[in-house]
Amino acid sequence: MRSLFRLLSMATMIAVIVACGQDEPQKTNPTPPPPVPESINSYTIMTYGCGGANLDEYYENVLEVVSQLDVPSHINIVGQMKWSNGYNSDMSDGRGSVSRFKYNHATRSYDNEVVSDNSFMVDDSNNLAEFVEWARLEAPADEYVIIFMGHGNAYHPGFEGDNTRGIMRDDEEIAYLGLSAITAAFETADAHFGMVFMMCCLMNSIEYVTDLEPYADYYLASSHVTSISGGEIYMLVDALAKMEQYDSMSLVEAAKSYIDQDYDLWWDQSYLTIDHTLTECSKIVQVNSAIREFTDIVAALYEEQAEIGGERMNNKYGFTTSVIDDALSRAYYPVNAEFSKEDIEALQWYRLDYAFDVVDVATQVAEATNLSEIAETVEKIKAAAAEAITYQRHAYLNNVSRVYYTVALVNKEQWASLDFENAGYEHTAFDEATGWSRLLKANDATYIHSR
């Protein structure tokens, strides 16, 4: 994730986002929050993050700018952050420790305490589960939102076993919080959220949406390398606070309001290729059903090719699977909108990303093969994805009119060398629903991330 800074008028929206060397946001005199009707829904926003060596200051500003609001008492903000070693502030002791905090409505600031030293591991599911349990006890509410704050990398087989890379990269420990650890933590904590918000790069991943579906009503993330506007929590809280009435869609409307204001104030003028996509998680099953149809057809073509003698003979349609390989390699690769091939290589140890837009993957294959049955699955995937995407804003897309969900795409050699099998890919809810791994284990495409 890159970081951007801005100074916006309070008359329009948000007070200030702090850049290196600039003054911190000025806090107004604390005033009591407005009275809250007894029947109103309560919300607790949980933030769980890791500075990742270069995001600490920006995330602290995201938290602190909320002090410009009169946050009503029915909206709570609690969090936990592992700060980078050497980052010293009001919330961090400079030793890479972990602080836990709660917004104090009376003082319009955070009550903060150190709860662990630098040995804290972000990839330990028990640590996340314990935080969620603490947050619910500390700030019980009708609905919960969890915001993950840190570097993101979509689905990535990562290190060893099922300890995959994913979010909250900790450079010092060379660790990530992976997908299986998140689901294990939510299961342990018996957690359910109105929304999971990935304030991380590249996390509008269908693998993540599918596996987190049992634990969340909505999922908010970007398919692209994203940045910090500074208003993420401010605008979400402000929208919730201004609700005239509350129902099951209040959180969705607040998320839409936040997205619109963020784009109107910043992203539409930033010249970054970016998107923010809000998904109704329960509808991802229809998307996966359509992807299953596509996968079944394409995997069968690879199986037939193997039976008739590799690439030496055309199949019954008159082409070999090299046509499909070439099509796969042309699919939309969101990380390439921000980084060149040289950038990707320079950042390879942590940035190398395998996520491609799943609709464009299917579209490229349909166009290359000219098979009507594949074209039909593309339309089904598009329609189901459009239904699942409750709301989306994007800016400065390259070569596509819109984006959908990203999906892991590697060739059969990479499947083995990157050890997708031991990473547990075939045990993800997404792969169990779609059989996508059959395509990964069969194709010989040369992707931009491996050229």
Secondary structure, DSSP 8 states (H G I E B T S, - for coil): -EE------TTTS------TTS---------------TTS--EEEEEEEE-TTT-HHHHHHHHHGGGGS---TTEEEEEEEE--EEEESSS-EEES-EEEEEEETTTTEEEEEEEE-TT--TT-HHHHHHHHHHHHHHS--SEEEEEEES-EEEEE--SSTT--EEEEEETTTTEEE-HHHHHHHHHHTT--EEEEEEESTT--BHHHHHHHGGGEEEEEE-SS--EE-S-HHHHHHHHHHT-SS--TTHHHHHHHHHHHHHIIIIIHHH---EEEEEEEGGGHHHHHHHHHHHHHHHHHHHHHHHHHTGGGS--TTS--THHHHHHHHTS--GGGGT--HHHHHHTHHHH---EEEHHHHHHHHHHHHT-HHHHHHHHHHHHHHHHHEEEEEEES-SS-S----EEE---HHHHHHTTTTTTTGGGSHHHHHH-THHHHTT-----GGG-
